[in-house]
Each structure stands twice: as structure tokens, then as C-alpha cells.
Amino acid sequence: MIHKNPIVRISFGLVLMTVSLLLIAEVVGFAPDQKTAIVNSRKKMCELLAFQVSSLSAAEKVDMGPIRNTLTALVERNEDVQSVALRRTSNGRLLASSGDHLAHWVDVPKERSTTTHVLVPIFRGNSPWATIEISFMPLWGKQNFVNFKNSYLGLIVFVSLAGFGGFFLMMKRILRELDPSAVIPGRVMAAFDVLKEGVLILDENEYIVMANASFSQFVEKSPTELIGFKGSELQWKGYSTPQQQQQLPWNQVLREGKKQILLDLIFDNGKSKSRKFVVNAVPILGSTGEKRGVLATFDDVTELEEKNIELHGLVTDLRFSKQEIDLQNKELEFLASHDPLTLCLNRRALNQKFKDIFNTSQTEGSPLSCFMVDIDHFKSVNDTYGHSTGDEVIKAVAETLRQVTRENDLVGRYGGEEFCVVLPNLNWEQSKKIAERIRLAIAGTTTAGIQVRVSIGLSSLEQNASSPNELVDQADQALYIAKESGRNRVVCWGKEELAETECDKLDIQPFADEQENLESVATNTAEADEIQSLKEEINELKELAEQQKEKLNYQISHDALTGLPTRVLFNDRVKQALSRCQRSGNFVALLSISVNTIERISDILGHTMSDKLYIEISKKLGNFFRSFDTVTMFTQSDSPPTVSRLGPGEFGVLLVDLPQIDTITWIVKRIIDSFTFPIVVDNNEIYAKVQIGVATYPYDGDTPELLEKNAAAARNHLSGKLEDNNYVFYSEKINKDSIKQLDLETKLHKAIENNEFILHYQPKVEAKTGAITGLEALIRWDNPEDGLISPNDFIPLAEQSGLICTIGDWVLASVCCQIRAWLDMGITNCSVAVNFSAKQFRKDGLVSRIKDLLDEYHLDPSYLVVEVTETMLVESLETFSVVLAKIRNLGVSVALDDFGTGYSSLGYLNSLPLDSVKLDRSFVANMDADSKAVSLVHSIINMAHSIGLEVTAEGVETPSQAASLVDLHCDEMQGYLFSKPVPVDEATTVMQSGVVPVP
């Protein structure tokens, strides 16, 4: 209650301040001391009693009657006195008493009276005669309310309680009088309360001074409760830290003095449904222009946003449906207008298009030609080789016609083995050359083992044909002449000189009745040259046709705006990836990425701006997957990630050959993180909001269609929520594991800040003597919640999250500091091996960092050993070799860890700047049971020794393994047989002993 009600907070603070002042007054001596006053009063009473008793006892013979009466009167008249007595000094006998003196009196040291028990000596002459003993009530009785009331503590309690009540009533009145909302007339407040939008007025310190009824209803607090709160103290999602709160609209207004409009905020108090607002904030200025506060309006768009998301989904579905319908219509139109065997225009479509071209040529006066093509002796081909072979011949002729003609020419199958070709904007001479090219091209090829020939009849609009049918008839009559005059020739209607065109020279004679014509052509050298020229032109046309085909295929498979693969190519790559990973056992992930901002930009700024945003987002995704850190996640894959545009506002990403599912989480998280920065389009900063659905093989599907469907379903699950820049896996288990990984990453960040890492050390011993030669540093994570976490659980996480360099630097610095400490203790066999990550080697300044630490702790470089793995070196052998050489030049030793598990090669070992290799524990583990393993270890040791490298065997756990390694002349051993990794204190004890006995 105290932290919620400002009146209570202020009252409580005033009470604390008042009590503090009273306590300070007590300390410095300004407060009245009730205890001192009571003690002084008792002192005077004792002095007076002593005087009276001394007077009564002055006679030679003492009369005890008056003395007893005096004592009795003292007890009866003073409630503060419990008992009183007169005790003879010489023998301790009571001479007179009043009250239950034996019950109330306690022995006190001589001349050491207390506030409750007082001793007063009585003298006769110069000698002590007796002592008056007075027992008073305690200064502070547990049941004595009067005493408590008269005490200083009672005063403090009274002031605290009474002050709190008084302050509360006073502050309630003061705040009512000073309530900033009171300056707003009632009719204005009523107008604010009528508004559907929420309204807040905040002062220059961000405190709420007025809230209308709508806003109060939104946040489920009354207007009175809101007054005195800061605007940032409400539960705005994503604005929990002070840095984030500075980006709230009203704080930007207070900081910059400029209005902020159309900004999104999500209110989530964890109790009811989250609400999304569009916020506008404008400054409230004083008479001299200074900022006095902010007026902020909150338009609740929660339902509108949900409906908008639903509407966009429907629009997207409709667009896709329209695209599918258009595609199907095109396919149906193609099937309806083309011959199914040759894919040329059918007769109906040819006549329709021919009519349009004919009318255009007549209107514009442009040339137009047409020729008919007939396959010579086609009936005999069908009779001899069958109809299937005949179909192959027809398709081959059709393909040649398409290749030789232009894109705007019409090629149609007129029936059976007959074709019609329409050539707009070409006269009969130009058409004649094309017809000759076709004839020669067909004559120069063999189809299904058959040499094919064609006859061609040519007609032109120059012969004054009045209709397309008449032009076709003229070409058909010319074809008839060509067939009657010997076949395999071109005849032009109305041009008699062409009727004598002879066949080209050919070495192969398909039909006996054409032999003489072919031989006559063969003797004509000039025509042979022309044939060669025509063949070259045909080849050029083929190349051009191939280029056009490739261009068309690219246009079909790539988005025209962004250049990204379309769904057709994307699905093909998904299919190939699934086939490959089914054999390798790796994972495939399909990411469905929705960028809702594009639709909003299109609605507000137009399609041109949204198209530019599409392009920038495509570049952003492409650059992300080309970045060095991301590429390293796919070093084992020959197929880089594929980014595709699947539809309006939707992108697809294919991740192939993933060795483990965890990798997907880090990639997705980095994609989302990359979109937290604005995208600049035409000097406009646009924050794109992404939602990502993830489907994986083999968990969520084994076909491209099923993976894409499930990824989209996961993404659509996010669309019904208000969160931006979020992701979800289709598989519930993987989604939980992913969330767990991110939680562990968050803890890992805190672990670095809170210094939760510790180092354990495992000794290495000389194989022959058992003397300790050094240690290996091994990191551990001591998490307050989960306890000791193994490196196998957090090192891969640190690698993927980019924290490994920070952790590695801490390890290196800690090891150097510890080596210095051991040297100062007189321990000299304390060289320490430190494991390094590939990312540390890629980071600039590693060599200089090592040198700086060695100088800082005054260490000889020989005390530090840099350990790298085979797999790490193979990733970038040339680059890492250069870095290792520089490290070795410092005097630091270099060891190759896990030797034998990667790409062991004598060639690359000899070329690397190494001092030693560490034999992997898997070889050592098999030595007890497998003689082949012993032979293999022997070979590795001999190979290493042959090139001057020492060998350290890891994972030695049994005496027999140690004995075998000694026999094989292994240099060093390391394992649980000698010592497990231990904390620094235990490691120091082991180091001081100096020797680990070898069984």
C-alpha cells in the first residue's frame, strides 16, 4: 500500500523525518531526560532520609521507634519505594525495616548503589554506625504503562502514530488543494472522459497529473490512483530498463521538444489481455515557450490490429488464389491454343493471330510473308518405322522451326506433317532466306536414325492477297509445286525463278530418287560455301534461342523485384536438401518470415516505397547470411542458406545440413536482432517488424509442401498475438528447447557480469617418472540456481552467441594471474595449457593480447601453452597457421588437442608451428581391450616423434593404460588415474608435492 498511494508515501516519509529529528535531539542532549530527573529525585529523598535517621540516632541510647515510624512513612507515602531498612554495620543485623525488604532487596557491592537499590551510610562521630538500604521501583517496568508513557520511547511512539495520522489528513487536504487536475475545469474533464481515446497529461518530470476515464479503463486503475505515478511506471511491454524507458513517446517529447505521432505501445499488466495503442504525444508549453509537460493520447487498436492481421491474411490468400487462378488460366489458354505434340500453335489459334497480323500489315503497309512446310515422304516413315518414330520426326521439325524463326513469328501445326509459318515485317526475299535455312537445317540433322527432308511453299503479301486464307492458299500451291518438282526445295508463289531452286549438297542420300539432285548440288562450290554460312547462322540462332530460354527460366524462377528465388525454385532446392539430408542424417530447417511493416508502408507511403523496402529487406537478409559469423555455422555444408520471396510480405529461408537443432535458434535470434535496427529508404528510417515460423526435417515434415505449410502455420500462430520480432517452432518440443537455450544464454550473459566462472586444473605428468610437468586449465560455470554447469553444456552456447571471446579472454587473464601466484610461492613446474576457440583466432589482436598479459604478470612465455583442435585448424588452415606462428615466436608453446579425431595428416602436421600433440582419449580407452588400438597409438607416437613433436596422452584411467604408454615411449600422460580437474587450492597442494606416483 505504501508504494502505491502517494499520500501514504509522503506521510510515512514525514514521520520518519520527525522521528529522526527526535533521535538526533536525544543524541546531542537537547531532549528531556526523564530517567535523570527520577534518579535525581531519588537521590534527594535518600539524602533527606539519611539526615533524619542521623538526627534520631545521635543520642547515646538510640530509640528505634521514631526511626521505624520514619521508614514506614517513607514507604507508605512514596509509591516509588518498595522497601527500606536500617542495617547495623558491624554485624549486619537489621535494626528497623518497612515493606517486604527481604523480598525486594538484593545484595549490591559496597558503595555501588544502583537506580533501584541505594545504600546510604550513617555515621556516629567519625565511625560508620549503620547503613540505610532503600529498594525503589524499576525505572522501566514491563507492566507499568505510566512509566512507558513518561519515557522518551513513549514520546517517540506517540509522535510517530499521532504524526502519521496528522500528516495523512494534512497531505490529503494539501494534495486536494494542489491537485494539478483541479486546474482543469469540470466541463473540460467531462469532455476528456467522453473521448474514446485515452488521454494523459504528464508534467515535466513525467508524473501523471491527469488521466481520463478511457485511459483508466485501459490500464484498470482509477484516475485518482494514477495521479503521482510516472508514465514509465506503467507496464509497457519492452520498456523495462531505464534506457528503454527514455524511448517512450512522452520522454522523447520532454527531451527533444518535438511531437511524436503514430508510435506503437503495448500495455501488458500480466492479468488481462494485452492492449496495443497508437500513441501521439505533443508538448505543453508555458507562456514563455518552456516545456511544462506532455499531452499524450492513446488509441486502442488491439481489435483493429487483430482484424487487420486477419484481413491481411485473407488478402494474401486471395492474392495467392488469384495467382494460382491466373497461372491455371495461362496453362489452360496455352493448352487450348497449342498443339500438344509439338507445342506449336494449333490451327485455330494460328488463324486468329494470323488475322490480326494480316490486318495490321495492310493498315500500316508493312511486308508480310507466309510459308507452308511439309515433311517429304512422311507416310513411308510411319509405315516403315511406326507412328512413335513419326511423332519424333514431327517434334524435331517443329523444334527447328521454332529455333530458326523469331519470337514474334507464328509457327503452327496445320495438320499431320504440315506446318504453317507467318513472318511479319519480312518480304519474300528475306523470307526465302529463312525458308532455305530451315530446309538446310533439317536436311543436316538425323532424327531417330532417319534423315529428314522438307519441302516449302512461300507466299508474300506483295502478290496482293486479300485475306490470310488466300495468302495461305498461295503458299500451299507453291508447296504443291515444290513437291511435284522433286521435293526438298523452296518454291515462291509468283516467282518462277525460285521454282528451279535445287537441293543443297549433302553426303548422305535418304531417298534414291533425289540422288542426282544432291550430286549436282555437291559440285557447286559456291552453294556449298553458302550452306556453311547458313549453318553458322543457324548455330548463332540456336545460341540466341538458348540464351532466351535461360533468360525465361530465370524470370520464372526469380522474383523480378528483388532477384530472390521464387516458390518454384525454392521448393526445388528444399526437395534436393531433403534428399541429401535423408542420406546424411543432418537436419533441414525452413523459416517462414513475415514482414508486416511492408503492408503498412504500402498503405501509407505507396507501392513505390514498399517496393524499395522489399529490396532493402532482401539485401538485409542476403547480407546476414553472407556475414562471416553466420557462414561459420555452415562450414560443413556445400549448400549455403537460400533466401526466397514466397509472396507479399513473406520470405522463406532454407537452412541445409545442420548438424544440430540448436543452431537454428541462434540463427533465428540473430535475424530478429538484425531487424531491431532501422532500415533507411529514401532518408526514411523504417523499423521492420518480423515474425518467424520454423519447421524442421525430420520432425515437422518430409516434403517441401508440408514443411512450408507447417512453417507458415507456426508463423500464423504469432500473427494472432501483438508481439513483434518474435519466432516460434512448429514442433512444441523443439520450441521449448529453443526457449530453454535462450534462457541459458541470458544466464550466460549474467554469469559474465557476476563473475560466476571458476577454473579447475588437471595435472600432466611425465610418463617415465610421474613428475608433474604442468597443468591444463578447464573452465566451470558455478550458477547460483543450477549449480556447477559442465563446459559441454555452455561452451557451444558461448560459441554460437558470440560470448566465447569474452569468456576466453577471462580464462587467459586468470591463468596468467594464477601462474604468477604459483611462481611467487616457489612452484616452478606450473606451465598451464589454455584451450582456444576458432573465434578467438579470427579476432584481431589475439597475439598482442597474449604478449600484454605476459608482460603484465612478468611471465616467461614458456609457462603458457596454447591448445587448438584439429577441426578448428582445418576450417582455416592457412589463416590460423599464420597466427600460431606469431604466438610461437613469442616463446609460447603450441599444442594440437584431440589429435586423431579430425583430419590427421603428416603433411599438414609438418607444416604447422607446433610443439606437441595430445592423443585423444578415444585411442587410450581402447588400449586395454584391443591390440590394434595399441598398434595405432604406437604409430601415432612414432609419427609425431619423427617430426620433432612431443606426445601427451589424454584420458589415462587405468594402470595398464599407463604402463602401455610408458612402453610406447609416450612423453606425458593426463587423466583421472593421476588426478581429476580440481579447484585451484587442491591444485596448489598437488603442485607442492611435485610428483604423482605412476602405478
Secondary structure, DSSP 4 states (H G I P E B T S, - for coil): -TTT-HHHHHHHHHHHHHHHHHHHHHHHT-S--HHHHHHHHHHHHHHHHHHHHHHHT-SSS--HHHHHHHHHHHHHH-TTEEEEEEEETTT--EEEEESSHHHH-----TT---SSEEEEEEEETTEEEEEEEEEEPPSS-TT-HHHHHHSHHHHHHHHHHHHHHHHHHHHHHHHHHH-GGGGS-HHHHHHHHH-SSEEEEEETTSBEEEE-HHHHHHHT--HHHHTT-BGGGS-BTT--SHHHHTTSHHHHHHHH---EEEEEEEE--SSS--EEEEEEEEEEE-TTS-EEEEEEEEEE-HHHHHHHHHHHHHHHHHHHHHHHHHHHHHHHHHHHHB-TTT-SB-HHHHHHHHHHHHHHHHHHT--EEEEEEEETTHHHHHHHH-HHHHHHHHHHHHHHHHHHS-TTSEEEEEETTEEEEEEET--HHHHHHHHHHHHHHHHT-EETTEE--EEEEEEEGGG--SSHHHHHHHHHHHHHHHHHTTSSSEEETTBGGGGGPPPPP-S--SSGGGHHHHHHHHT-HHHHHHHHHHHHHHHHHHHHHHHHHHHHHHHHHB-TTT--B-HHHHHHHHHHHHHHHHHH--EEEEEEEEETHHHHHHHHH-HHHHHHHHHHHHHHHHHHHHSHHHHGGGTT-SS--EEEEEETTEEEEEEEEES-THHHHHHHHHHHHHTTSPEEETTEEE---EEEEEEEETTS-SSHHHHHHHHHHHHHHHHTS---SEEEESSHHHHHHHHHHHHHHHHHHHHHHHT-EEEEEEEEEETTT-BEEEEEEEEEEEETTTEEE-HHHHHHHHHHHT-HHHHHHHHHHHHHHHHHHHHHTT-----EEEE--HHHHHSTTHHHHHHHHHHHTT--GGGEEEEEEHHHHHHTHHHHHHHHHHHHHTT-EEEEEEETSS---HHHHHHS--SEEEE-HHHHHTTTT-HHHHHHHHHHHHHHHHTT-EEEE----SHHHHHHHHHTT-SEE-STTT---B-HHHHHHHHHH-B----
